[in-house]
Amino acid sequence: QIFEIASIAQQKATAKYMKNNYDEIKIRVYKGTKSELQAAAESQGDSLNAYIKKAVREQYKKDTGNDIKL
């Protein structure tokens, strides 16, 4: 039970940190597209999140000429 308490406390701390330091953006894709994107990300050694962020950074740079921290 000690591990469960620590785990719950850690989850709360992580949730608080995420809330205070990050915004979330939700995207919707057609059924099956998520698994295709996930496979492409894995083939590059990336998580799906990292893969999408890389694409956004590249497009932002192309559109604005500036880098963006995501």
All heavy atoms as TSV, in Angstrom:
chain	resi	resn	atom	element	x	y	z
A	1	GLN	N	N	0.806	-1.205	0.000
A	1	GLN	CA	C	0.000	0.000	0.000
A	1	GLN	C	C	0.846	1.265	0.000
A	1	GLN	O	O	0.403	2.281	-0.483
A	1	GLN	CB	C	-0.925	0.006	1.217
A	1	GLN	CG	C	-2.193	-0.778	1.008
A	1	GLN	CD	C	-3.156	-0.573	2.163
A	1	GLN	OE1	O	-2.758	-0.169	3.248
A	1	GLN	NE2	N	-4.413	-0.850	1.910
A	2	ILE	N	N	2.030	1.201	0.515
A	2	ILE	CA	C	2.902	2.373	0.529
A	2	ILE	C	C	3.193	2.811	-0.903
A	2	ILE	O	O	3.176	3.981	-1.221
A	2	ILE	CB	C	4.216	2.090	1.298
A	2	ILE	CG1	C	3.917	1.882	2.775
A	2	ILE	CG2	C	5.203	3.220	1.102
A	2	ILE	CD1	C	5.089	1.438	3.589
A	3	PHE	N	N	3.414	1.822	-1.788
A	3	PHE	CA	C	3.690	2.149	-3.185
A	3	PHE	C	C	2.479	2.783	-3.841
A	3	PHE	O	O	2.600	3.674	-4.660
A	3	PHE	CB	C	4.135	0.906	-3.951
A	3	PHE	CG	C	5.486	0.414	-3.534
A	3	PHE	CD1	C	5.635	-0.812	-2.923
A	3	PHE	CD2	C	6.617	1.190	-3.750
A	3	PHE	CE1	C	6.882	-1.269	-2.539
A	3	PHE	CE2	C	7.862	0.751	-3.368
A	3	PHE	CZ	C	8.000	-0.475	-2.765
A	4	GLU	N	N	1.275	2.324	-3.472
A	4	GLU	CA	C	0.060	2.902	-4.040
A	4	GLU	C	C	-0.080	4.360	-3.627
A	4	GLU	O	O	-0.437	5.202	-4.434
A	4	GLU	CB	C	-1.170	2.110	-3.595
A	4	GLU	CG	C	-1.287	0.752	-4.255
A	4	GLU	CD	C	-2.505	-0.011	-3.788
A	4	GLU	OE1	O	-3.509	0.629	-3.423
A	4	GLU	OE2	O	-2.444	-1.244	-3.782
A	5	ILE	N	N	0.193	4.675	-2.382
A	5	ILE	CA	C	0.102	6.054	-1.896
A	5	ILE	C	C	1.117	6.925	-2.613
A	5	ILE	O	O	0.798	8.018	-3.077
A	5	ILE	CB	C	0.287	6.115	-0.360
A	5	ILE	CG1	C	-0.877	5.403	0.335
A	5	ILE	CG2	C	0.420	7.552	0.117
A	5	ILE	CD1	C	-0.683	5.188	1.813
A	6	ALA	N	N	2.335	6.435	-2.717
A	6	ALA	CA	C	3.372	7.196	-3.416
A	6	ALA	C	C	2.981	7.380	-4.874
A	6	ALA	O	O	3.178	8.444	-5.449
A	6	ALA	CB	C	4.712	6.489	-3.299
A	7	SER	N	N	2.417	6.376	-5.458
A	7	SER	CA	C	2.009	6.444	-6.846
A	7	SER	C	C	0.907	7.482	-7.035
A	7	SER	O	O	0.947	8.276	-7.981
A	7	SER	CB	C	1.531	5.076	-7.325
A	7	SER	OG	O	1.101	5.154	-8.658
A	8	ILE	N	N	-0.067	7.506	-6.158
A	8	ILE	CA	C	-1.156	8.479	-6.235
A	8	ILE	C	C	-0.613	9.889	-6.031
A	8	ILE	O	O	-0.958	10.811	-6.766
A	8	ILE	CB	C	-2.265	8.155	-5.217
A	8	ILE	CG1	C	-2.982	6.862	-5.624
A	8	ILE	CG2	C	-3.254	9.299	-5.102
A	8	ILE	CD1	C	-3.906	6.306	-4.555
A	9	ALA	N	N	0.269	10.061	-5.058
A	9	ALA	CA	C	0.875	11.371	-4.803
A	9	ALA	C	C	1.690	11.816	-6.019
A	9	ALA	O	O	1.642	12.993	-6.412
A	9	ALA	CB	C	1.754	11.323	-3.565
A	10	GLN	N	N	2.422	10.897	-6.624
A	10	GLN	CA	C	3.231	11.221	-7.810
A	10	GLN	C	C	2.324	11.595	-8.982
A	10	GLN	O	O	2.608	12.539	-9.713
A	10	GLN	CB	C	4.129	10.046	-8.190
A	10	GLN	CG	C	5.034	10.351	-9.365
A	10	GLN	CD	C	5.997	11.486	-9.087
A	10	GLN	OE1	O	6.614	11.549	-8.044
A	10	GLN	NE2	N	6.126	12.410	-10.029
A	11	GLN	N	N	1.222	10.887	-9.145
A	11	GLN	CA	C	0.273	11.203	-10.221
A	11	GLN	C	C	-0.310	12.602	-10.031
A	11	GLN	O	O	-0.444	13.365	-10.994
A	11	GLN	CB	C	-0.848	10.177	-10.268
A	11	GLN	CG	C	-0.417	8.832	-10.794
A	11	GLN	CD	C	-1.514	7.780	-10.691
A	11	GLN	OE1	O	-2.620	8.061	-10.249
A	11	GLN	NE2	N	-1.201	6.571	-11.102
A	12	LYS	N	N	-0.649	12.946	-8.799
A	12	LYS	CA	C	-1.191	14.275	-8.516
A	12	LYS	C	C	-0.143	15.358	-8.789
A	12	LYS	O	O	-0.455	16.401	-9.364
A	12	LYS	CB	C	-1.675	14.367	-7.072
A	12	LYS	CG	C	-2.974	13.637	-6.824
A	12	LYS	CD	C	-3.427	13.807	-5.380
A	12	LYS	CE	C	-4.732	13.068	-5.137
A	12	LYS	NZ	N	-5.205	13.243	-3.764
A	13	ALA	N	N	1.085	15.105	-8.376
A	13	ALA	CA	C	2.165	16.070	-8.600
A	13	ALA	C	C	2.416	16.254	-10.098
A	13	ALA	O	O	2.598	17.379	-10.569
A	13	ALA	CB	C	3.442	15.624	-7.896
A	14	THR	N	N	2.405	15.162	-10.829
A	14	THR	CA	C	2.614	15.231	-12.278
A	14	THR	C	C	1.476	15.985	-12.947
A	14	THR	O	O	1.710	16.839	-13.811
A	14	THR	CB	C	2.736	13.813	-12.875
A	14	THR	OG1	O	3.864	13.165	-12.283
A	14	THR	CG2	C	2.908	13.853	-14.383
A	15	ALA	N	N	0.234	15.703	-12.551
A	15	ALA	CA	C	-0.921	16.392	-13.117
A	15	ALA	C	C	-0.850	17.888	-12.841
A	15	ALA	O	O	-1.136	18.707	-13.724
A	15	ALA	CB	C	-2.220	15.798	-12.567
A	16	LYS	N	N	-0.449	18.260	-11.641
A	16	LYS	CA	C	-0.325	19.672	-11.276
A	16	LYS	C	C	0.753	20.347	-12.120
A	16	LYS	O	O	0.559	21.456	-12.636
A	16	LYS	CB	C	0.002	19.808	-9.786
A	16	LYS	CG	C	0.120	21.241	-9.316
A	16	LYS	CD	C	0.424	21.320	-7.832
A	16	LYS	CE	C	0.599	22.763	-7.387
A	16	LYS	NZ	N	0.973	22.852	-5.972
A	17	TYR	N	N	1.886	19.683	-12.273
A	17	TYR	CA	C	2.973	20.220	-13.084
A	17	TYR	C	C	2.517	20.419	-14.529
A	17	TYR	O	O	2.756	21.468	-15.133
A	17	TYR	CB	C	4.193	19.292	-13.031
A	17	TYR	CG	C	5.321	19.769	-13.912
A	17	TYR	CD1	C	6.217	20.718	-13.454
A	17	TYR	CD2	C	5.466	19.283	-15.207
A	17	TYR	CE1	C	7.250	21.179	-14.266
A	17	TYR	CE2	C	6.487	19.739	-16.031
A	17	TYR	CZ	C	7.372	20.681	-15.559
A	17	TYR	OH	O	8.376	21.139	-16.366
A	18	MET	N	N	1.861	19.411	-15.072
A	18	MET	CA	C	1.390	19.496	-16.458
A	18	MET	C	C	0.395	20.641	-16.619
A	18	MET	O	O	0.464	21.403	-17.582
A	18	MET	CB	C	0.752	18.169	-16.888
A	18	MET	CG	C	1.706	16.996	-16.905
A	18	MET	SD	S	2.962	17.115	-18.174
A	18	MET	CE	C	2.005	16.686	-19.601
A	19	LYS	N	N	-0.516	20.793	-15.684
A	19	LYS	CA	C	-1.526	21.850	-15.742
A	19	LYS	C	C	-0.881	23.227	-15.707
A	19	LYS	O	O	-1.292	24.148	-16.422
A	19	LYS	CB	C	-2.514	21.695	-14.588
A	19	LYS	CG	C	-3.604	22.734	-14.578
A	19	LYS	CD	C	-4.543	22.546	-13.397
A	19	LYS	CE	C	-5.568	23.659	-13.367
A	19	LYS	NZ	N	-6.407	23.635	-12.189
A	20	ASN	N	N	0.149	23.375	-14.886
A	20	ASN	CA	C	0.793	24.673	-14.711
A	20	ASN	C	C	1.801	25.022	-15.810
A	20	ASN	O	O	2.154	26.187	-15.965
A	20	ASN	CB	C	1.493	24.743	-13.354
A	20	ASN	CG	C	0.516	24.786	-12.205
A	20	ASN	OD1	O	-0.606	25.248	-12.346
A	20	ASN	ND2	N	0.937	24.286	-11.050
A	21	ASN	N	N	2.276	24.013	-16.554
A	21	ASN	CA	C	3.374	24.262	-17.483
A	21	ASN	C	C	3.079	23.966	-18.951
A	21	ASN	O	O	3.895	24.300	-19.812
A	21	ASN	CB	C	4.608	23.455	-17.048
A	21	ASN	CG	C	5.166	23.978	-15.749
A	21	ASN	OD1	O	5.822	25.008	-15.726
A	21	ASN	ND2	N	4.882	23.295	-14.656
A	22	TYR	N	N	1.958	23.349	-19.249
A	22	TYR	CA	C	1.661	22.961	-20.622
A	22	TYR	C	C	0.226	23.288	-20.996
A	22	TYR	O	O	-0.671	23.219	-20.168
A	22	TYR	CB	C	1.867	21.448	-20.822
A	22	TYR	CG	C	3.308	21.018	-20.743
A	22	TYR	CD1	C	3.858	20.560	-19.555
A	22	TYR	CD2	C	4.121	21.067	-21.871
A	22	TYR	CE1	C	5.186	20.164	-19.483
A	22	TYR	CE2	C	5.455	20.678	-21.802
A	22	TYR	CZ	C	5.975	20.225	-20.606
A	22	TYR	OH	O	7.283	19.842	-20.540
A	23	ASP	N	N	0.029	23.636	-22.259
A	23	ASP	CA	C	-1.302	23.698	-22.854
A	23	ASP	C	C	-1.492	22.399	-23.625
A	23	ASP	O	O	-0.515	21.790	-24.083
A	23	ASP	CB	C	-1.417	24.866	-23.850
A	23	ASP	CG	C	-1.448	26.222	-23.166
A	23	ASP	OD1	O	-2.018	26.314	-22.063
A	23	ASP	OD2	O	-0.909	27.179	-23.745
A	24	GLU	N	N	-2.727	21.991	-23.782
A	24	GLU	CA	C	-3.017	20.797	-24.564
A	24	GLU	C	C	-3.768	21.189	-25.817
A	24	GLU	O	O	-4.599	22.096	-25.805
A	24	GLU	CB	C	-3.870	19.813	-23.762
A	24	GLU	CG	C	-3.114	19.147	-22.647
A	24	GLU	CD	C	-3.914	18.038	-21.994
A	24	GLU	OE1	O	-4.644	17.314	-22.698
A	24	GLU	OE2	O	-3.811	17.915	-20.770
A	25	ILE	N	N	-3.457	20.509	-26.910
A	25	ILE	CA	C	-4.155	20.681	-28.173
A	25	ILE	C	C	-4.626	19.296	-28.597
A	25	ILE	O	O	-3.827	18.367	-28.683
A	25	ILE	CB	C	-3.230	21.263	-29.254
A	25	ILE	CG1	C	-2.714	22.635	-28.836
A	25	ILE	CG2	C	-3.950	21.325	-30.593
A	25	ILE	CD1	C	-1.646	23.197	-29.753
A	26	LYS	N	N	-5.900	19.172	-28.849
A	26	LYS	CA	C	-6.460	17.891	-29.267
A	26	LYS	C	C	-6.744	17.953	-30.759
A	26	LYS	O	O	-7.309	18.928	-31.243
A	26	LYS	CB	C	-7.755	17.613	-28.504
A	26	LYS	CG	C	-8.357	16.273	-28.781
A	26	LYS	CD	C	-9.552	16.034	-27.875
A	26	LYS	CE	C	-10.071	14.630	-28.046
A	26	LYS	NZ	N	-11.133	14.332	-27.084
A	27	ILE	N	N	-6.318	16.938	-31.488
A	27	ILE	CA	C	-6.648	16.872	-32.907
A	27	ILE	C	C	-7.461	15.613	-33.160
A	27	ILE	O	O	-7.320	14.612	-32.462
A	27	ILE	CB	C	-5.405	16.908	-33.818
A	27	ILE	CG1	C	-4.520	15.679	-33.610
A	27	ILE	CG2	C	-4.601	18.177	-33.598
A	27	ILE	CD1	C	-3.465	15.517	-34.671
A	28	ARG	N	N	-8.319	15.692	-34.149
A	28	ARG	CA	C	-9.134	14.540	-34.530
A	28	ARG	C	C	-8.725	14.115	-35.931
A	28	ARG	O	O	-8.530	14.952	-36.809
A	28	ARG	CB	C	-10.613	14.907	-34.511
A	28	ARG	CG	C	-11.098	15.279	-33.132
A	28	ARG	CD	C	-12.595	15.575	-33.141
A	28	ARG	NE	N	-13.025	16.218	-31.913
A	28	ARG	CZ	C	-13.225	15.591	-30.760
A	28	ARG	NH1	N	-13.023	14.297	-30.683
A	28	ARG	NH2	N	-13.618	16.253	-29.694
A	29	VAL	N	N	-8.569	12.815	-36.095
A	29	VAL	CA	C	-8.214	12.252	-37.397
A	29	VAL	C	C	-9.185	11.111	-37.703
A	29	VAL	O	O	-9.816	10.562	-36.802
A	29	VAL	CB	C	-6.753	11.747	-37.420
A	29	VAL	CG1	C	-5.773	12.902	-37.238
A	29	VAL	CG2	C	-6.502	10.694	-36.356
A	30	TYR	N	N	-9.296	10.782	-38.974
A	30	TYR	CA	C	-10.174	9.687	-39.370
A	30	TYR	C	C	-9.706	8.370	-38.752
A	30	TYR	O	O	-8.507	8.167	-38.513
A	30	TYR	CB	C	-10.213	9.549	-40.888
A	30	TYR	CG	C	-10.948	10.670	-41.567
A	30	TYR	CD1	C	-10.260	11.625	-42.300
A	30	TYR	CD2	C	-12.329	10.786	-41.455
A	30	TYR	CE1	C	-10.933	12.669	-42.915
A	30	TYR	CE2	C	-13.013	11.821	-42.067
A	30	TYR	CZ	C	-12.311	12.758	-42.798
A	30	TYR	OH	O	-12.979	13.795	-43.405
A	31	LYS	N	N	-10.663	7.483	-38.496
A	31	LYS	CA	C	-10.356	6.156	-37.944
A	31	LYS	C	C	-9.260	5.497	-38.773
A	31	LYS	O	O	-9.293	5.535	-39.994
A	31	LYS	CB	C	-11.593	5.248	-37.956
A	31	LYS	CG	C	-12.617	5.580	-36.916
A	31	LYS	CD	C	-12.216	5.000	-35.589
A	31	LYS	CE	C	-13.334	5.222	-34.586
A	31	LYS	NZ	N	-12.937	4.857	-33.266
A	32	GLY	N	N	-8.304	4.919	-38.089
A	32	GLY	CA	C	-7.206	4.231	-38.745
A	32	GLY	C	C	-5.990	5.114	-38.983
A	32	GLY	O	O	-4.871	4.618	-39.106
A	33	THR	N	N	-6.210	6.420	-39.036
A	33	THR	CA	C	-5.102	7.342	-39.300
A	33	THR	C	C	-4.130	7.393	-38.134
A	33	THR	O	O	-2.914	7.482	-38.329
A	33	THR	CB	C	-5.638	8.754	-39.612
A	33	THR	OG1	O	-6.570	8.663	-40.699
A	33	THR	CG2	C	-4.527	9.697	-39.988
A	34	LYS	N	N	-4.653	7.307	-36.924
A	34	LYS	CA	C	-3.776	7.359	-35.746
A	34	LYS	C	C	-2.760	6.225	-35.791
A	34	LYS	O	O	-1.564	6.452	-35.551
A	34	LYS	CB	C	-4.600	7.272	-34.463
A	34	LYS	CG	C	-3.748	7.303	-33.207
A	34	LYS	CD	C	-4.589	7.190	-31.958
A	34	LYS	CE	C	-3.714	7.110	-30.720
A	34	LYS	NZ	N	-4.504	6.921	-29.495
A	35	SER	N	N	-3.211	5.028	-36.128
A	35	SER	CA	C	-2.275	3.895	-36.159
A	35	SER	C	C	-1.251	4.059	-37.283
A	35	SER	O	O	-0.093	3.664	-37.132
A	35	SER	CB	C	-3.016	2.564	-36.283
A	35	SER	OG	O	-3.771	2.520	-37.470
A	36	GLU	N	N	-1.656	4.663	-38.397
A	36	GLU	CA	C	-0.707	4.925	-39.485
A	36	GLU	C	C	0.342	5.939	-39.047
A	36	GLU	O	O	1.533	5.769	-39.309
A	36	GLU	CB	C	-1.441	5.448	-40.722
A	36	GLU	CG	C	-2.304	4.407	-41.405
A	36	GLU	CD	C	-3.036	4.970	-42.615
A	36	GLU	OE1	O	-2.520	5.904	-43.259
A	36	GLU	OE2	O	-4.133	4.468	-42.917
A	37	LEU	N	N	-0.097	6.994	-38.371
A	37	LEU	CA	C	0.842	8.003	-37.869
A	37	LEU	C	C	1.767	7.408	-36.811
A	37	LEU	O	O	2.964	7.704	-36.775
A	37	LEU	CB	C	0.087	9.202	-37.293
A	37	LEU	CG	C	-0.637	10.085	-38.301
A	37	LEU	CD1	C	-1.537	11.078	-37.583
A	37	LEU	CD2	C	0.353	10.805	-39.201
A	38	GLN	N	N	1.202	6.567	-35.950
A	38	GLN	CA	C	1.996	5.932	-34.904
A	38	GLN	C	C	3.086	5.046	-35.512
A	38	GLN	O	O	4.237	5.070	-35.063
A	38	GLN	CB	C	1.087	5.097	-34.002
A	38	GLN	CG	C	1.506	5.077	-32.579
A	38	GLN	CD	C	0.336	4.841	-31.640
A	38	GLN	OE1	O	-0.747	4.457	-32.056
A	38	GLN	NE2	N	0.563	5.083	-30.377
A	39	ALA	N	N	2.728	4.304	-36.556
A	39	ALA	CA	C	3.708	3.444	-37.228
A	39	ALA	C	C	4.808	4.280	-37.875
A	39	ALA	O	O	5.994	3.930	-37.800
A	39	ALA	CB	C	3.010	2.572	-38.264
A	40	ALA	N	N	4.421	5.391	-38.496
A	40	ALA	CA	C	5.415	6.272	-39.117
A	40	ALA	C	C	6.339	6.853	-38.053
A	40	ALA	O	O	7.557	6.929	-38.243
A	40	ALA	CB	C	4.720	7.386	-39.896
A	41	ALA	N	N	5.767	7.265	-36.926
A	41	ALA	CA	C	6.568	7.816	-35.828
A	41	ALA	C	C	7.554	6.780	-35.310
A	41	ALA	O	O	8.745	7.072	-35.134
A	41	ALA	CB	C	5.649	8.288	-34.700
A	42	GLU	N	N	7.075	5.572	-35.079
A	42	GLU	CA	C	7.939	4.506	-34.558
A	42	GLU	C	C	9.064	4.182	-35.538
A	42	GLU	O	O	10.188	3.904	-35.121
A	42	GLU	CB	C	7.109	3.259	-34.249
A	42	GLU	CG	C	6.225	3.433	-33.027
A	42	GLU	CD	C	5.277	2.264	-32.793
A	42	GLU	OE1	O	5.396	1.230	-33.495
A	42	GLU	OE2	O	4.410	2.391	-31.909
A	43	SER	N	N	8.762	4.260	-36.841
A	43	SER	CA	C	9.798	3.977	-37.835
A	43	SER	C	C	10.915	5.012	-37.797
A	43	SER	O	O	12.029	4.740	-38.241
A	43	SER	CB	C	9.195	3.893	-39.241
A	43	SER	OG	O	8.905	5.188	-39.746
A	44	GLN	N	N	10.608	6.188	-37.266
A	44	GLN	CA	C	11.601	7.251	-37.114
A	44	GLN	C	C	12.201	7.280	-35.711
A	44	GLN	O	O	13.001	8.153	-35.386
A	44	GLN	CB	C	10.959	8.612	-37.412
A	44	GLN	CG	C	10.414	8.743	-38.811
A	44	GLN	CD	C	11.500	8.571	-39.855
A	44	GLN	OE1	O	12.542	9.225	-39.786
A	44	GLN	NE2	N	11.287	7.687	-40.805
A	45	GLY	N	N	11.753	6.354	-34.861
A	45	GLY	CA	C	12.249	6.306	-33.490
A	45	GLY	C	C	11.610	7.345	-32.593
A	45	GLY	O	O	12.175	7.715	-31.565
A	46	ASP	N	N	10.440	7.851	-33.001
A	46	ASP	CA	C	9.743	8.889	-32.237
A	46	ASP	C	C	8.460	8.353	-31.638
A	46	ASP	O	O	7.865	7.408	-32.151
A	46	ASP	CB	C	9.355	10.072	-33.150
A	46	ASP	CG	C	10.528	10.918	-33.587
A	46	ASP	OD1	O	11.535	10.959	-32.861
A	46	ASP	OD2	O	10.423	11.540	-34.655
A	47	SER	N	N	8.000	9.015	-30.588
A	47	SER	CA	C	6.643	8.796	-30.103
A	47	SER	C	C	5.709	9.540	-31.049
A	47	SER	O	O	6.147	10.403	-31.830
A	47	SER	CB	C	6.489	9.354	-28.685
A	47	SER	OG	O	6.612	10.776	-28.709
A	48	LEU	N	N	4.431	9.245	-30.978
A	48	LEU	CA	C	3.461	9.949	-31.804
A	48	LEU	C	C	3.481	11.442	-31.473
A	48	LEU	O	O	3.461	12.292	-32.371
A	48	LEU	CB	C	2.059	9.364	-31.610
A	48	LEU	CG	C	0.933	10.004	-32.419
A	48	LEU	CD1	C	1.236	9.988	-33.915
A	48	LEU	CD2	C	-0.385	9.295	-32.134
A	49	ASN	N	N	3.560	11.773	-30.197
A	49	ASN	CA	C	3.610	13.171	-29.773
A	49	ASN	C	C	4.831	13.875	-30.361
A	49	ASN	O	O	4.721	14.982	-30.904
A	49	ASN	CB	C	3.611	13.255	-28.250
A	49	ASN	CG	C	3.435	14.666	-27.740
A	49	ASN	OD1	O	2.431	15.302	-28.016
A	49	ASN	ND2	N	4.427	15.158	-27.006
A	50	ALA	N	N	5.987	13.264	-30.271
A	50	ALA	CA	C	7.215	13.868	-30.800
A	50	ALA	C	C	7.129	14.037	-32.311
A	50	ALA	O	O	7.562	15.055	-32.863
A	50	ALA	CB	C	8.434	13.013	-30.434
A	51	TYR	N	N	6.550	13.063	-32.981
A	51	TYR	CA	C	6.400	13.096	-34.439
A	51	TYR	C	C	5.515	14.264	-34.866
A	51	TYR	O	O	5.855	15.023	-35.775
A	51	TYR	CB	C	5.796	11.761	-34.883
A	51	TYR	CG	C	5.718	11.547	-36.369
A	51	TYR	CD1	C	6.849	11.175	-37.106
A	51	TYR	CD2	C	4.508	11.663	-37.048
A	51	TYR	CE1	C	6.768	10.939	-38.463
A	51	TYR	CE2	C	4.423	11.426	-38.407
A	51	TYR	CZ	C	5.554	11.064	-39.113
A	51	TYR	OH	O	5.476	10.834	-40.462
A	52	ILE	N	N	4.403	14.445	-34.182
A	52	ILE	CA	C	3.484	15.545	-34.500
A	52	ILE	C	C	4.128	16.891	-34.178
A	52	ILE	O	O	4.041	17.838	-34.963
A	52	ILE	CB	C	2.141	15.361	-33.772
A	52	ILE	CG1	C	1.398	14.146	-34.352
A	52	ILE	CG2	C	1.287	16.616	-33.868
A	52	ILE	CD1	C	0.184	13.712	-33.559
A	53	LYS	N	N	4.806	16.971	-33.043
A	53	LYS	CA	C	5.468	18.224	-32.673
A	53	LYS	C	C	6.546	18.592	-33.690
A	53	LYS	O	O	6.710	19.770	-34.037
A	53	LYS	CB	C	6.059	18.117	-31.265
A	53	LYS	CG	C	4.989	18.172	-30.182
A	53	LYS	CD	C	5.504	17.804	-28.807
A	53	LYS	CE	C	6.420	18.812	-28.226
A	53	LYS	NZ	N	6.756	18.542	-26.809
A	54	LYS	N	N	7.270	17.608	-34.188
A	54	LYS	CA	C	8.293	17.862	-35.202
A	54	LYS	C	C	7.644	18.446	-36.461
A	54	LYS	O	O	8.145	19.417	-37.033
A	54	LYS	CB	C	9.020	16.563	-35.555
A	54	LYS	CG	C	10.197	16.752	-36.497
A	54	LYS	CD	C	10.806	15.454	-37.009
A	54	LYS	CE	C	11.160	14.479	-35.933
A	54	LYS	NZ	N	11.789	13.238	-36.452
A	55	ALA	N	N	6.520	17.871	-36.871
A	55	ALA	CA	C	5.814	18.366	-38.059
A	55	ALA	C	C	5.323	19.798	-37.846
A	55	ALA	O	O	5.430	20.642	-38.746
A	55	ALA	CB	C	4.647	17.443	-38.398
A	56	VAL	N	N	4.799	20.081	-36.660
A	56	VAL	CA	C	4.303	21.428	-36.360
A	56	VAL	C	C	5.459	22.426	-36.364
A	56	VAL	O	O	5.356	23.524	-36.924
A	56	VAL	CB	C	3.540	21.457	-35.017
A	56	VAL	CG1	C	3.246	22.876	-34.577
A	56	VAL	CG2	C	2.262	20.640	-35.117
A	57	ARG	N	N	6.586	22.057	-35.728
A	57	ARG	CA	C	7.745	22.948	-35.715
A	57	ARG	C	C	8.225	23.264	-37.135
A	57	ARG	O	O	8.533	24.418	-37.458
A	57	ARG	CB	C	8.896	22.337	-34.908
A	57	ARG	CG	C	8.808	22.573	-33.425
A	57	ARG	CD	C	10.103	22.237	-32.695
A	57	ARG	NE	N	10.503	20.855	-32.880
A	57	ARG	CZ	C	10.070	19.841	-32.109
A	57	ARG	NH1	N	9.253	20.070	-31.104
A	57	ARG	NH2	N	10.471	18.616	-32.334
A	58	GLU	N	N	8.301	22.236	-37.976
A	58	GLU	CA	C	8.755	22.437	-39.356
A	58	GLU	C	C	7.805	23.350	-40.126
A	58	GLU	O	O	8.242	24.248	-40.851
A	58	GLU	CB	C	8.906	21.085	-40.062
A	58	GLU	CG	C	10.085	20.284	-39.556
A	58	GLU	CD	C	10.156	18.873	-40.142
A	58	GLU	OE1	O	9.353	18.533	-41.039
A	58	GLU	OE2	O	11.035	18.109	-39.696
A	59	GLN	N	N	6.498	23.147	-39.983
A	59	GLN	CA	C	5.526	23.979	-40.689
A	59	GLN	C	C	5.549	25.407	-40.164
A	59	GLN	O	O	5.477	26.362	-40.941
A	59	GLN	CB	C	4.117	23.394	-40.554
A	59	GLN	CG	C	3.079	24.125	-41.398
A	59	GLN	CD	C	3.336	23.994	-42.892
A	59	GLN	OE1	O	3.593	22.900	-43.381
A	59	GLN	NE2	N	3.274	25.100	-43.611
A	60	TYR	N	N	5.666	25.563	-38.857
A	60	TYR	CA	C	5.724	26.896	-38.251
A	60	TYR	C	C	6.939	27.663	-38.773
A	60	TYR	O	O	6.844	28.842	-39.121
A	60	TYR	CB	C	5.767	26.769	-36.724
A	60	TYR	CG	C	5.691	28.094	-36.008
A	60	TYR	CD1	C	4.458	28.689	-35.749
A	60	TYR	CD2	C	6.841	28.747	-35.585
A	60	TYR	CE1	C	4.383	29.915	-35.089
A	60	TYR	CE2	C	6.775	29.966	-34.932
A	60	TYR	CZ	C	5.542	30.540	-34.683
A	60	TYR	OH	O	5.470	31.753	-34.044
A	61	LYS	N	N	8.089	26.986	-38.823
A	61	LYS	CA	C	9.325	27.604	-39.338
A	61	LYS	C	C	9.129	28.016	-40.785
A	61	LYS	O	O	9.518	29.130	-41.180
A	61	LYS	CB	C	10.489	26.618	-39.189
A	61	LYS	CG	C	11.796	27.096	-39.766
A	61	LYS	CD	C	12.513	27.995	-38.816
A	61	LYS	CE	C	13.922	28.258	-39.317
A	61	LYS	NZ	N	14.707	28.991	-38.358
A	62	LYS	N	N	8.511	27.167	-41.578
A	62	LYS	CA	C	8.256	27.450	-42.993
A	62	LYS	C	C	7.325	28.661	-43.128
A	62	LYS	O	O	7.540	29.531	-43.980
A	62	LYS	CB	C	7.630	26.231	-43.660
A	62	LYS	CG	C	7.320	26.381	-45.116
A	62	LYS	CD	C	6.695	25.104	-45.650
A	62	LYS	CE	C	6.139	25.329	-47.048
A	62	LYS	NZ	N	5.399	24.164	-47.522
A	63	ASP	N	N	6.302	28.734	-42.309
A	63	ASP	CA	C	5.308	29.801	-42.393
A	63	ASP	C	C	5.807	31.141	-41.858
A	63	ASP	O	O	5.445	32.200	-42.383
A	63	ASP	CB	C	4.033	29.426	-41.637
A	63	ASP	CG	C	3.277	28.274	-42.281
A	63	ASP	OD1	O	3.556	27.952	-43.449
A	63	ASP	OD2	O	2.412	27.690	-41.592
A	64	THR	N	N	6.594	31.101	-40.788
A	64	THR	CA	C	6.954	32.347	-40.097
A	64	THR	C	C	8.430	32.690	-40.177
A	64	THR	O	O	8.813	33.836	-39.901
A	64	THR	CB	C	6.595	32.259	-38.603
A	64	THR	OG1	O	7.444	31.289	-37.974
A	64	THR	CG2	C	5.126	31.907	-38.379
A	65	GLY	N	N	9.262	31.705	-40.480
A	65	GLY	CA	C	10.701	31.928	-40.448
A	65	GLY	C	C	11.291	31.842	-39.064
A	65	GLY	O	O	12.479	32.024	-38.863
A	66	ASN	N	N	10.448	31.570	-38.079
A	66	ASN	CA	C	10.879	31.502	-36.679
A	66	ASN	C	C	10.811	30.076	-36.140
A	66	ASN	O	O	10.033	29.269	-36.618
A	66	ASN	CB	C	9.973	32.383	-35.799
A	66	ASN	CG	C	10.030	33.834	-36.196
A	66	ASN	OD1	O	11.094	34.365	-36.484
A	66	ASN	ND2	N	8.885	34.482	-36.240
A	67	ASP	N	N	11.640	29.829	-35.136
A	67	ASP	CA	C	11.557	28.563	-34.407
A	67	ASP	C	C	10.524	28.712	-33.311
A	67	ASP	O	O	10.240	29.819	-32.852
A	67	ASP	CB	C	12.916	28.217	-33.786
A	67	ASP	CG	C	13.970	27.898	-34.841
A	67	ASP	OD1	O	13.608	27.287	-35.860
A	67	ASP	OD2	O	15.135	28.274	-34.638
A	68	ILE	N	N	9.961	27.580	-32.886
A	68	ILE	CA	C	9.007	27.595	-31.787
A	68	ILE	C	C	9.319	26.443	-30.847
A	68	ILE	O	O	9.661	25.341	-31.288
A	68	ILE	CB	C	7.550	27.529	-32.304
A	68	ILE	CG1	C	6.568	27.803	-31.165
A	68	ILE	CG2	C	7.257	26.208	-32.990
A	68	ILE	CD1	C	5.145	28.059	-31.621
A	69	LYS	N	N	9.248	26.719	-29.564
A	69	LYS	CA	C	9.480	25.690	-28.543
A	69	LYS	C	C	8.140	25.041	-28.228
A	69	LYS	O	O	7.178	25.730	-27.861
A	69	LYS	CB	C	10.076	26.327	-27.289
A	69	LYS	CG	C	10.397	25.349	-26.207
A	69	LYS	CD	C	10.993	26.054	-25.004
A	69	LYS	CE	C	11.181	25.085	-23.855
A	69	LYS	NZ	N	11.623	25.758	-22.648
A	70	LEU	N	N	8.072	23.747	-28.395
A	70	LEU	CA	C	6.816	23.024	-28.120
A	70	LEU	C	C	6.987	22.074	-26.962
A	70	LEU	O	O	7.805	21.328	-26.825
A	70	LEU	CB	C	6.372	22.241	-29.362
A	70	LEU	CG	C	6.051	23.088	-30.582
A	70	LEU	CD1	C	5.690	22.186	-31.761
A	70	LEU	CD2	C	4.907	24.025	-30.313
